[in-house]
Amino acid sequence: MNLQEQPGFATVRRSIMLVGLFVLAMFAAQTAQAQTFTILHNFTGGADGDSPLAGLSMDRAGNLYGTTAYGGRQGGACTQYSTCGTVFELERKNSGWIFRTLYEFSGPDGQTPEARVVIGPDGNLYGTTTAGGDAGQGTVFRLQPPPTVCKAVSCPWRETVLHSFQGGSDGANPAYGDLAFDQDGNIYGTTPNGGDNQSGTVFELSPSGSGWTETVIHVFNGSDGYEPYAGVIFDHAGNLYGTTSGGEGGDGNAFEMSHTASGWSLSVIYNFAFPGGAYGGLILDAAGNLYGITAFDPTVYELSPSNGGWTYKALYTFDGYFSTAQLAMDASGNLYGTIVLSNTEVFRLTPSDGQWTMTGFTGSAGAEPYGNVILDAGGNLYATASEDCVFAITP
C-alpha cells in the first residue's frame, strides 16, 4: 500500500491544503534570503520514471541515486498503474548532471519502490519494492552495474531479487525505510504488514551459498508497536533502533533491539503522543542521541540516553504539515528535513543556547517532498519532490 492509499491520508491531505496558505506564509517569513534552487531533473512519466516518493543516496564521487514509484517499462505485470517504477542515477559531470535510468521494474522482479536505494558495502545498490515479486508482496533487491564497459546510450544494471515476501510470517510490503548492513554483510529492514500478528516485522537477510536466507528477528504484536514504515539503524554497539506508526495508545513509538545469546530483544524506548507516530526513521549523533520527526503536525525530537533509559525532548513543531522523512545532520549539528504542503519545503534547524531556530527553503518548482535530504561536502542540499523532480538547494 503506497502513501497516497494510507487510511485517512486523503482527509489529512485536504486538511493540510486548507491551512496551506496561512502556514506557508509563516514558513516563508522564516525562509533564507540567499539561496539557489536548481532543478536537476524533471520526470516525464516515461522511461525516466514518475513519482519519486523516496529520497536520494550519494556515492563518494558525488553521484546521486534514487527510485521512482511509477514510470518506466510499459505493460508487464503492473496492470494497476501500467508501470512498475525505476531506479535512476544522476552523474555529476563538470558543472552539470547526466540522468540515466538504471533499471525498470516489470512486476515479478519488483513493483513500486517507495524507499530509496542505499549503497552497500560492496558498492552495489540495494533497495526494496512495496509490491511485486513472486507473491506480489514486495521484494528486497540488489542492482549491479554491467560487467563490462558499456558504450551504449542506455546501459541497464543487473537486478537480483534477494527475497520475495510471501505476505505471511515473513512479512509484507516493505515501505519507506532504508536497509541497513552489519559488519558481516547481513541486511536488516522492516515490513509494515505481515508477520504472525499482521502488525509488521523486523527482518534479517543473510548470504547463504549462492542466495540469501531471511530470518524474522521481531514480530510486532500491537502493544510493542505496529506498522513500522521506517527502517532501522545501528549504533556502534550493534543495537538496532527504529520507529513504528502505531503502538500503545495507537500513536506509535521508538524502539531499541539488542542482540542477546538467544536472539534479538525489543524494548520500547518512547511512546509518542502524536497521532500517526513516525513514518520516518531515526538518525544517531556521535554522542549516542537519536533524532527523528513525527508524521502529523510534525515534531522534530531528540531521544537522549539517561540513567539506563531515554529522555525525550521536542525541538520544533510544524503545525499543519505532514512528514515521512528521515532527518539529516551536518558537521555543525544542524538538522535538515522535508515537510509536505503545496510546495517544496526543506528546513534547517540550528541549535543555539538550548533552542532551535528554523530556516525554510521553499522551492519554485516541484511539490510534496516525502523523502530525505542529503548534503554534500560543500553544504549543498539534494532531495526529490514526488511531483515530480530532483532538485538541489545551495544555501
N, C-alpha and C positions, 0 to 999 in steps of 0.2 A: 504494500500500500504506500503510495507516494504522499508527500507532504500535503499536496492540494486535496487529497482524498481523506485526510485525517478527520475523525468525527469532530464536528464543531469548528473545523478550520474556516469554512466559508463564512460562518457567523462572526468569528473573531476577525477575519479579514475585513468584512464590511464595517464592523465597529471601528477598526483601526483607520479605515479610509475616511469615516465620518469625522473623526477628530484630527485627520491628517493635516488640514490647512493650519489649524491652530498650533499643533505640535511642531510642524515643520517650520513655522515662523520662529518658535522658541529655539529650535535646533539651529536654524540659520543665523540667529543672533549670536550664537557662540561659534560660528564657523570661522576657520582660519582664513585670513585675508590673502596670504601669499601661498598659493597652491596651484599646481598644474594638473589637470585631469586629462588623461590621454586614453583613447580607445585603442587597444592593441588588436582586437579582432571583433567584428560584428558577425554573429552567426546567422546563416541564411535559412536554416531548417533543412538543408540538403545533406550532401555528403560530409559537410563540416560539422554537422550536429545542430542540436536545438535544446534549449533549456539547461544551461549549466547550473544545476542546483548546488553542486559541491564547490569547494574552494580549490586551491592550487597547491602544487608542490614544486620546489625549485632544486635543481641539481647544482653541483659545485661550479659549473660553468655559467650559471645564471639562467639556464633554460627552464621554461615553465611547462608543467604537465597538469592535465585536468580531464574531466569527463563531462559529457552531456547526457541527460537522461533520455532524450529522444533524438531524432535525426539519424543520419547515416543511411545504411542499406535499406532500400525499399522492399516491402514484402517480407518473405521469410515467415517465421513462426510468430512474429509480433503483430498479430492482426488487430489488436485493440487500438494501437496508435500507428500502425503501418511501419513504424521504425522502432529500433531497439536501443539506440544510443551509441555513443562513440567514446573513444579515448583520443586526446589530441596533445600536440606539442606546439609550443611557441619557442622557436630557437632565436636566441639573441644573436643578431648579425650586425656588426658595426653599431650604428645608431638606430637600427630598426629591428623588426621582428619578422620571422618567417613562420607562417602557420602550416601545420601538417596534421592530417588525420592519420593517427597511428593504427586504429582498429575500429571496425564497425561490427557491432554485435548483431546476431541473427536469431537468437532465441535459445536454442539448445546450448549455446556457448555463453549464455547470459543475456539479460534484458534489463534495461532501466538502471544504470549505475547512478545511484544518488549520493554515493560517497566519493571523495577524491581518490586518486591513486597515490600510493606512497612509494618511495624508493627504498627497496630492500637492501640488506647488507651486501648482496651480490650485484647491485646496480640495476637490477630489473625492476619493473613496475608491478605492484601488487594492489589489488582492489577487490571490491565486492559489487555484485548486482542484486537489486532488490527482488527481481523476478528472473524467470528463465532457468536454464539448467534442465536436467533430465526429468525433474518433477515439477518444474515451474515455480519453485520456492526460493530461488536465488542461488548465487554461486560465490565462491572465492576463486579469483583467477590470478594468473601471472602473465605478464607481457614481456617478451624478449625481442631485441632488435634482430633484423635479418642476419643470418650467419656470415654473409659475405657483403662486401661493399655494394650498395645499391645505387645504380646510376639512373634509375627511372625517376620520373617526377613524383610518383606515389610509391612508397615502399612500406606496405603494411607490416606491422610487427607480428610475431607468432604468439598466439594465445594458448595457454594450458589451463584447463579447469582443474583446480586443486580439490575442490569439494562442491558437490551439488546438494543443497539442502533438500531434505525429504518432507519437511513440514511437521514431523512428529517429534520424537525425543531429541533429535539432533538440532532442532531449531528451524527457524524460517524467516525469510525476508530481511536479511541484514540491510540496515538503512543508511544513516548519515555518518556513522562512526568510522574513524581511521582504524586500520590494522596496526598492531604493534608486534615487534620482534624481540625475543630474548637473545642472550648471548650464544645460544646453541642453534639459532636459526628457526626456532619454533614460532608460529604465528598465533596471535591472540586477537579475538574480536567478540562482538556481541550480535545477538539477533533479538529484535523486539517481540517477535512472535515465536511460537513453537515451544519446545521443551515439554516435560511431563505435565506441567501445570498450564501450558499455553500462555505463560506470562513472560517468556523470553529466557535467554541463556547467555552465559559467557562460555566461549569455546576456545580450544587449542587445536592447531593443526601441526603435526609433526612429520618431518620427512621419514618415509618408510620404504626402503627399497627404491623402486622407480616411481613411487607415488607418495601420497600423503594420507595420514590417518587422523581423523577427527576425534577429539575427546571433549565431551561437555564437562567443564570444570565447575559450573554452578548452574542450577536451575532455580529461577526466581519463583516465589510462591505467593506474591502479593504483599504479605506483611514485611518482607525484606526488599520490596520494590517490584515493579513490573514495567515492561516496555522500555528496555534500555536502548534508546535510539543512538546514543553516542557510543564511541568506542572506549577502550581502556588505555591507560598509560602505565609505565613502570617508574618506580623510584629507584634510587641507587642500591637499595637493599633487595630489590627483586619483588617488591609488593606491587599489586595492581590497584588502580583507582579508576572509578567511573561514576556515572550518574544514571538515574532512571527518571522517567517522566511520571511515574506513579509509585505509590508506596503507602506507608502508614498515613492514614488521613487522605490518601488519594493524590497527594501533591508532590510525590517524587522524593528522591534522596540522593545523597552522595555516599559511596561505599568504598571500602578497602578490602582487598583479598590478599591473604597471607598464605604462603606455601608452607605446609606442615608435612610431617612424616607420612601422614595418611592422605595427603592431597591438599586441596585448597579450602580455606575457611573464609567466609564472607562476614564482614561486620559493617553495619550501617553507621556512618560517622556523622551524618546530619540529615534530619528530615526537613524538607522545605515547607514553608508556609505559603507557597505561591502555587496557584492552580497551573497545572501543566508541567511542574517540576523543571527539568532541564533537558532540552534536546541536544544541546552542545556538550562537548566533553570538557575535561579538566586539563590544565597545564600546571607545571611544577616549577618553582624557582629554586635557586641554589640553596636557600635556607630550608627547603622542605615544605614551604607553604603552597597550598593549592589555590587556583583561581578558576572561576567559571562564570557563566551568565545564565539566568533563568529564562524561561520561554516567554511568558506573557507579562506585560509591563516590566521588561527585562531589568533585573537587578544584577549588577556585577558584584561578585562577592569573593571573599578570601576565607579559606579554612586554614588555621594555623595549629600545628601540634602543640598541645599544652597539657602537662601533667598526665600523660598517658591517654589523653583524649584529644578533642579538637575544638577550637574556638571559632565561631562563625562571626564574620563582620561584613555588613553591607557597605560597599564602597560608593555605588552610584546607581540610581534608578532612572530608567527612561519610561515615563508614563505614556501609555497609548501605543507603544511599539510592540514588536514581536521579534524573537531571535532564535535561530537554531545553530548559531555559530560557536566555534571554539575560539578562545582568545589567543592573542599572540603577545609576547613581551619582548621589548628591546633591551639592550645592554644597560640602559639607564633605569630600568624598572617601569617604564611606561607600558600601559596595556592598550591593545588595539582590538577592535572587533567590528562587526556589522550589525545593523538593526534594519528592520524592514518597515517601510512606509510606502510612499508612492514614488520616491526617487531612490537613488543610490546613496545610502548613508553609511559612511565609515567614521568611526570615532577613535579618539585617543584620550586616555585618562592619564593624567600626570600627577604623581604624588608630591605633596608639599605640606610639611608640618602636620602630618596626620590626616590631611584632607586630600581629596582627589578633584582635579579640575578637568572638565570635559571640553575637548575641542572637536568640532564636527567638520567633516569633509563631505560636502554634498555634490554628487556628480551631475554633469549636464546631460548625460545620456544613460540609458540602461535603467533598470528598475528591479527591486526585490532581490537584494543580495542575501542569500541564505548561507553561504559558505564562509570559510575562514579568510582572514587577511594574512599575507606573508610579507616579510620585509627583506630587502637585500642589504648588502654591506653599506650602501650609501644612504640608507634610511628611506628608500622609495617603497611604496606600498603597492601590492598587487592583489587583485580579487576578481571575482566574477559577479555579474548580475544575471539572475535567471531569465530576465527579459532585456537583453539577450546578448551579452558581450563579455569580453575580458578587458579589464581596464587597469591603469596604473595611476597613482597619485604621487606627485612629488611635492612634499610639504614646503 
